[in-house]
Amino acid sequence: METYKIILYLIIILVSLLMMYAVIYNKIKTQILKINSAESRIDESLRSKYDLIIKLITEIKSVDKDNKDFKSVDNLKDKDLSSFEFERELTDIESKIYTIKNDNNKLLKSSSFTEGWHEIINLNTIIKGEEKYYNENTTIYNNLVCKFPSNIVAKTMKLKIKKYFDGKDLYDKNIKDFKI
């Protein structure tokens, strides 16, 4: 009779541990899905922003045929860039467009240029929201990967800490990734 109780207790403990493992596993998988979804939306928004930037550059070149500021844009899609790097490149190009826009009255009077510029501003707002959502879910995921008991489940899944969208990695020696 005693051995049956011990076996019963062991079965109860084992089932409880398996259920706890399953719950933690599902939490981690949910965070991975949210992060992947956010990253996909960010990529889509960045592609839209790139397309808008190309339109604005075309308009700039039609007004200022001697402009050579945007030669690097043509090669941008051919480069093997992460989303972080692509976003930084687009931001640099956007800064150049902003400077040219403010220095050129013809562009300020162009309705298609102004429309495109406002679309970029709206996309920037959307991208910032998507980045915030990505980073919030990355924080939750990283906590699950680091903290007990979920870190045990994460180790069995061979999961590692994810970087935040800004591409900064506090654990490496690369200081350049803290570019603003």
Secondary structure, DSSP 8 states (H G I E B T S, - for coil): -HHHHHHHHHHHHHHHHHHHHHHHHHHHHHHHHHHHHHHHHHHHHHHHHHHHHHHHHHHHHHH-TT--TTHHHHHHTTS---HHHHHHHHHHHHHHHHHHHHH-HHHHH-HHHHHHHHHHHHHHHHHHHHHHHHHHHHHHHHHHHHSTTHHHHHHHTT------TT---TTSS--GGG--
